[in-house]
């Protein structure tokens, strides 16, 4: 723990300080031809473990360069959140000369290099066949909206897999979309996993490959994995249950001065809740009347409304300062609903008291609280949070070191607007 | 593609058929001491890539063994969805003799073995120090609710990071919980990534390690990565926007016989939508009146209600059979809201027409449509979908092969109820 805090303290305020340790993936090089959430978040995960991740964008930025939230100067907080620790290169890959440069970067030699993560269609400069002609052991992971390449984003995949019609209060007419692009994030993380698996395979066999990953398939597989598909096949219709936790007891409650979520998924959490709110007699009576066994999670779900009424009666007039410590002491599983503002302003978990975070000086923005990777590696070290690059910041350096261009050639490319940034 | 379909066809209906290829992680062995979503989904990802994943449970099953959805016989569709392809071992690890056996399994030799994934507290038989005494290069990944080990689940983490108060219609009083345990799923996937990264490190250095991963940190880091934290630090209050896509144009719409989601995140998607619904004149007028430039995503968000009114007027009286093909032809980014039942009954993406899926014969359940991993590896092969084990099915085999016990010893353990299943 101590070394992380030292590393964090050392880096706080100075984005240019080298990390204390090179990170567990030091030496690996990945090129990212990407935009939005899925591919960039996967690439950033690798960068946050010490891989060199080179993101190639068009001069002026890609499709996501102005994605909200933005500052008053239209600088994207989304972009700088999802591209921390990467090298940024701007090349006009809409023209042949630019494409040649991009391909050279992707296929540049190096034992731990020749890895490409993209959510663009694998055509032209991203054609696996063409890239393999330059580097036969290339590992390429292409994220698609749908298998076969159809047009889809997180916000269209979610409706198609049934989740919005299961979300929200029963009184709502119609679907409730999610705010968090969960499918994008999961796909990005799975892409990182896939790249590491393929790299391991290459290390053992010398063989690269093209891996495909469809956002829609990630959603469909998840629905299968959680049991939704088998349940529907067996004729059971899942219904909207508002804020109740499906299949066990859990719900939101108003207490005097706050709103809390209380969960009794396991038996231990249930007995803790009953103890904390002195529910035992009432629960015994409810069991008698209903014939249910509330020590079983499924029966707790069946009796959720009656249990919720009992809980409500015991919390509605009590303050959080009374309930919270009691819950914690007795092992109740609960949390308080916070707005993002309350989280950021008042929760120690969202501050530099949490080794996940440091204060960084983000070019284009100023001081922000930035996270590193949640994975806390004891050996190989967890790198401290870093900033996102300025757009095109590393164009020259990458062209020099990976493509072998000299100053005159680079100047000429810039003069002809084939490269940008830097 | 052909070999996948062959593999799928060969396996459909017969869970015991060996896969056509061993999978990209063939040879790796991971032991899972786990329950619920995060650790099991991470372990299953590795199993679906060919790793041998041995899940250890108490005899009779762990905390999640009856988690809903369940069949009429209380067999959990959740459990069989999240534990496909694993070996199941039942050992009473509440007693010393059982713990010794479990530790022996975890630390059993093998170059690609000695890997542990758990969401139990790293104490006793899961103490990293004690396990390393038996196998110094052990890689252990411990998933925690909160860093430091506090009591938290997906459904309590989500309220604390602000998402439920941003979800759902503005008219709703209070928070809207998510149905999908997004934090659990993301944490599980990140655990798989972390294990592979650590295994790579060990291959290069001989060094194992203990990695910690807190569910709460995954959520907090994500809020940071998407820009929510920096935005709040700068004093901007994010508000609930119902089903609108934040920062661009996107919304749900009723047409005559269906509800659809339409997204214009990129300029290309926007021009496609304007063409498909013949909006150009109305949009030009809206731009004139508002002073906004609707070719910019941020301005589309600002004018979302006016744009939505225009779109609504053009779709509300048209059927999906008219709109859908037009949208597809012109490249509109859209989807239809489906229930899970509609997805399962009618969508080819959720059928064996999609190589992601096969029909498997799940012990305890019967025929179900089961997915394999969404990652489609060209080399190393994508394994077909498989079934989940029966509880404790592999206890004897694992004790024989990894711990070297003979039949008499195994019989004795079973007679004394130290092991179960099989």
Interface residues (C-beta under 8 A of the other chain):
Chain A: X24 X25 X36 X37 X41 X44 X45 X49 X63 X66 X67 X68 X69 X70 X71 X74 X76 X77 X78 X80 X81 X82 X84 X146 X147 X151 X152 X153 X155 X156 X157 X158 X159 X160 X161 X162 X163 X164 X165 X166 X167 X168 X169 X172 X174 X175 X176 X177 X178 X179 X180 X181 X182 X185 X186 X187 X189 X190 X192 X193 X194 X196 X197 X198 X199 X200 X201 X203 X205 X207 X208 X209 X210 X211 X212 X213 X214 X216 X217 X218 X220 X221 X222 X223 X224 X225 X226 X227 X228 X229 X230 X231 X232 X233 X234 X236 X237 X238 X242 X243 X245 X246 X247 X248 X250 X252 X254 X259 X260 X261 X263 X265 X266 X267 X269 X296 X297 X298 X301 X331 X332 X333 X334 X335 X336 X337 X338 X339 X340 X341 X342 X343 X344 X345 X347 X349 X350 X354 X355 X356 X357 X362 X365 X368 X369 X370 X371 X372 X373 X374 X375 X376 X377 X378 X379 X380
Chain B: X24 X25 X36 X37 X41 X44 X45 X49 X63 X66 X67 X68 X69 X70 X71 X74 X76 X77 X78 X80 X81 X82 X84 X146 X147 X151 X152 X153 X155 X156 X157 X158 X159 X160 X161 X162 X163 X164 X165 X166 X167 X168 X169 X172 X174 X175 X176 X177 X178 X179 X180 X181 X182 X185 X186 X187 X189 X190 X192 X193 X194 X196 X197 X198 X199 X200 X201 X203 X205 X207 X208 X209 X210 X211 X212 X213 X214 X216 X217 X218 X220 X221 X222 X223 X224 X225 X226 X227 X228 X229 X230 X231 X232 X233 X234 X236 X237 X238 X242 X243 X245 X246 X247 X248 X250 X252 X254 X259 X260 X261 X263 X265 X266 X267 X269 X296 X297 X298 X301 X331 X332 X333 X334 X335 X336 X337 X338 X339 X340 X341 X342 X343 X344 X345 X347 X349 X350 X354 X355 X356 X357 X362 X365 X368 X369 X370 X371 X372 X373 X374 X375 X376 X377 X378 X379 X380
